[in-house]
Amino acid sequence: MKPIGQLVKARLTERGMTVSHLARLLSCERSNLYRLFEKDSIDTRLLLRISRALDYDFFQLYSIELEKESNVSNMIQ
């Protein structure tokens, strides 16, 4: 799975939303978002706020990843 920052940036692009608009929705500076795009992990409260702003469940991506890992583990056993 790609780093979460890259996934957020991709969803932002898909929505056609600007970094400035997302920054306003999150009450943060654009520079903070640009740094966030480079991160591998994000605080869960912030990720929830981003999920709401971008109308996308980023947590689901982790659930899918866990399910894949579980399936592979079960196949090996």
C-alpha positions in Angstrom: 0.0 0.0 0.0 1.2 3.5 -0.8 2.1 5.8 2.1 -1.0 7.5 3.5 0.2 11.0 2.6 0.3 10.0 -1.1 -3.1 8.4 -0.8 -4.6 11.7 0.6 -2.9 13.7 -2.1 -4.3 11.3 -4.8 -7.9 11.6 -3.3 -7.5 15.4 -3.2 -6.7 15.4 -6.9 -9.5 12.9 -7.7 -12.0 15.3 -6.0 -10.6 18.2 -7.9 -10.1 20.0 -4.7 -7.2 22.5 -4.1 -4.8 22.2 -1.2 -6.0 25.7 -0.2 -9.6 24.5 0.1 -8.6 21.4 2.1 -6.5 23.5 4.4 -9.4 25.8 5.0 -11.7 22.8 5.8 -9.1 21.4 8.2 -8.2 24.9 9.7 -4.6 24.4 8.9 -1.8 25.9 6.8 -1.2 24.7 3.2 2.4 24.1 4.2 1.2 21.5 6.8 -0.7 19.7 4.1 2.3 19.6 1.8 4.3 18.0 4.6 1.5 15.6 5.3 1.7 14.4 1.7 5.2 13.1 2.4 4.3 11.2 5.6 4.0 7.4 6.0 1.6 7.8 8.9 -1.0 10.3 10.2 -2.6 10.7 13.6 -6.0 9.0 13.6 -7.9 12.1 14.6 -6.4 14.0 11.7 -7.1 11.1 9.3 -10.7 11.1 10.4 -11.0 14.9 9.7 -9.4 14.4 6.3 -11.7 11.4 5.6 -14.7 13.6 6.3 -13.4 16.6 4.2 -12.6 14.4 1.2 -15.6 12.1 1.7 -13.5 9.0 1.7 -12.9 6.3 4.2 -9.1 6.0 4.4 -9.5 3.6 7.4 -11.1 1.1 5.0 -7.8 0.9 3.1 -6.1 -0.4 6.3 -8.9 -2.9 6.9 -8.5 -4.2 3.4 -4.7 -4.5 3.9 -5.3 -6.4 7.2 -7.7 -8.8 5.5 -5.2 -9.5 2.7 -2.5 -10.2 5.3 -4.8 -12.5 7.2 -5.7 -14.4 4.0 -2.1 -14.9 3.1 -1.3 -16.0 6.6 -4.1 -18.5 6.5 -3.0 -19.9 3.1 0.5 -20.5 4.4 -0.7 -22.4 7.4 
